[in-house]
Amino acid sequence: MVHFTLYSRSYCHLCDELLEALQALSPEYSFTVEVVDVDSDEALLALYDDQVPVLFGSRDGAASVRLCHYFLDEPKVKAFLTNG
């Protein structure tokens, strides 16, 4: 199973757009998405403040892989969904 973690913030239109584009893939692919607000954790804020949204993916509990930020890299995400 593929799991995505989207580092985001509540007032970010790019975050909303990336999540919407990712969710548009759900009819074709099976995955889960967790949205994490970077503003709720100082360590995450230090890591991703000026880069949100940032999308990571993991498969079957393996280590997460950074896939894209700002905009959904659809070819890269689709490749991850099909090939890991």
N, C-alpha and C positions, 0 to 999 in steps of 0.2 A: 504494500500500500504506500502511496506517495502522500507525504504531508508537506505542506508549505507553511512557512512562517513569514508573515509580512510585518516588518517593523514600520510603524506608521505613527501618525498623530491625528487628533480629532479635527483640526481645522485645516487640513491639507487636501486641496483639490486633486493634486497628483496622486495622493494615496488612494482617494476614492476612485479615481480613474483606473489605476493599476489593479485594484481589487475587482472592479467591475469587469475589466478585460480578462482577468484570470478566471472569474466565475463564469464568463461566457464560454470557457472551455469545458465546463462541467458536464454538458450533455454528451460530449465525446469521450471524456476521460474521467476516471474515478480518482478522487483525491480529497483531502481535507485541508482546511485553511485555518490557521490561528493568526489573529491580528493582535499585535503587541504594541501598545502605546509607549513610545520611547520617552515621553515626558513623565511617565510614572516611575522611572528607574534612572538614577543618576549615571550609572555605569553605561546603560544603553544610550542615554542622551549624549554622553561623551563620545561614544563610538559612532553613532549614526545621525546626530543632530542635523547636519547640513546635507545628508545624503538620502533622507527619507523621501519616498518609500524605498525600502530595500527588501528584496524577496530572496529567501533561502528555501531550498528544497531538500528533503531527505526521503530515503526509501527504506522501508522495513527497519526503522530504528538506526540506520547507519548515520554517520556524521553528516551534518548539514553542508550543503554546497551553496555558495552565493551565486544566484542566477542573474540578477539584474537590479538596477535601481533607477529611480525617476519614472521610467516607462517600462511596460511589459515587453521583454524580448521574446516575442511569441515563438519564433523558430527555436530558440534555445530552450524555452520551457517545454515545448512540444517534444523536442528531442529528449529532454530529461524524463518526461512522462512515458515515453515509449522505450527508451534505451537505458535509462538510469544514468 
